[in-house]
C-alpha cells in the first residue's frame, strides 16, 4: 500500500507479477472420519472460474470501484478526489475517527497501471491461495492484512508528523503472499512436496523482489512513491495469520474453519488495539 502527500500509491512492478502456476493437486474434501483425503483435483480449466469465487469477487470489486471513479470524473492526481472515494488520510483517521478508510482504501486505485498491476498479482496469488484457505478465508486475509498494512503506515506517518494519503490493494496482496509462504510449508497437504517447494519458492521470490524494489524507491520519491511500511505490514500480518492455521489444515473442514474464525477474530481485535494506540499518539 503506497501513501503520498502529492500522488497516489505506487504499484507492484508489472514484470514481477508473472503468473504463479496453480498446483494440479488441491486439498480435497474430508472423508467420513473427518480427515482430509489426498487426491488430485479433477477440476477443468473452465470450472476454475467457479472454483475461486472470492478471487473473482475481490478483483471485480476493485474494478467496479475504479469504473465508478472514472464515471464520476475523478482526477487521479488529486488527493482530495482520492480521499472522497475512501483513500487513507492520517489526519482524518486520527483526528476525525474515519477508521473505515483502512478498508475502503484497499479497493481504490490511482490509475489504470496501478489497478492492472495490482489485479494481476491478486489474480495469481488468489487463485493459488483460495484452495488453501477457502473463499471466506481469502476475503478475510485480504481485508485484515490490507488494514494491517495501512495501520503500520499510519503509525509511521504519525510518529514522523506526516499527513499522507494512500490507496491500493498491494498491502493486501503482500498479505496473501505472506500467508501462502506459511501454508505451503505444510508437508501434510495432498500435494507433492517438490511441487509445494516450487510454489513456495515462487511466492518468496515475488515478495522479496518487490520489497527490495519498494526499498529502492526511497531514493526516487520524486518519481515513484511506494508505501513500504504498508507493504511490510501486510506481509508480516499474512505470515502471522498463517502460523495458527497450519496445524488444522488437514484435520477436517469444520475444525479448519473454526480455527480460521478464531484466528481472524483475534487478528481483528489486535488491529483494533493497535489502532487505538495510534489514535492516542501525539
Secondary structure, 3 states (H helix, E strand, C coil): CEEECCCCCCCCCHHHCCCCCCCCECCCCECCCCCECCCECCCCCCCHHHHCHHHHHHHHHHHHHHHHHHHCCCCCCCHHHHHHCCCEEHHHHHHHCCCCHHHHHHHCCCCHHHHHHHHHHHHHHHHHHHHHHHHHHHHHHHHHHHHHHHHHHHHHHHHHCCCCEEECCHHHHHHHHHHHHHHCCCCCCCCCHHHHHHHHHHHHHHHHHHHHHHHHHHHCCCCCCCCHHHHHHHHHHHHHHHHHHHCCCCCCHHHHHHHHHHHHHHHHHHHHHHHHHHHCCC
